[in-house]
Amino acid sequence: MPAKPDNPATILVVEDDESISEAVVYNLKKHGYGCRAAKNGLEGLRLLRRDKPDLMILDLMLPEMDGWKLCEQAREEGHDLPIIILSARTSEFDKVQGLTMGADDYLSKPFSMRELVARVEAHLRRKRQAAAAPLKDEAVTAGPLTIDPARKEAFGGGSPLGLTPKEFAIIHILARRAPETVSREDIYRQVWGYGMMHGDRSVDVFVRRIRRKLARALPGHSFLHTHYGFGYKFEVRDTAGSAGG
């Protein structure tokens, strides 16, 4: 029998295919999790607001409100729970779009139930660890940018960038290990909690999102630089009048 969590998390499953929804809920309950299920995006948003689940499993092609919009709305409202997308849409564009809208993970249908449960457990484990053992490093100041582990936020000129937990984790890892170049695989394992699948672009998507927020807050500077084919490096560069790195 699967091990039961001491403090079972609540998981919201938003899926309009009844057979898939029932199978996911059944397997999660076998592992001791509490579950809520919604058959359309609007119902999913209502349950998200009402029940404050610990994690959401989300289909993209939903009636009433699609999964992209629900994911985006959840982030706009400040819900920082892990979001795992389940979708039959398998193109790289769809995966990148889902991650860009605020999802943390993307699993293509058909999928292995064991893999889904393993990903759920990894995301929840990292969430518990972050809550129980907050980062104790000193704040990192790099030019006009301050990265504050105690507040899990970065500030440009004193104003918060509005980073999500994963975005903050990535920039903090890179800043803490500067001037080292950190591989995508290393970043992924530290932030997601398990090994990166071949061809996964999640790290690249999240770095692009961080760069956009940095560029809006601190034009004229660049901070995250690509080592092509390997990973990323944190370094402050003045880009006023020149192309960014």
Secondary structure, 3 states (H helix, E strand, C coil): CCCCCCCCCEEEEECCCHHHHHHHHHHHHHCCCEEEEECCHHHHHHHHHHHCCCEEEEECCCCCCCHHHHHHHHHHCCCCCCEEEEECCCCHHHHHHHHHCCCCEEEECCCCHHHHHHHHHHHHHHHHHHHHCCCCCCCEEECCEEEECCCCEEEECCEECCCCHHHHHHHHHHHHCCCCEEEHHHHHHHHHCCCCCCCCCHHHHHHHHHHHHHHHHCCCEEEEEEECCCEEEEEEEECCCCCCC
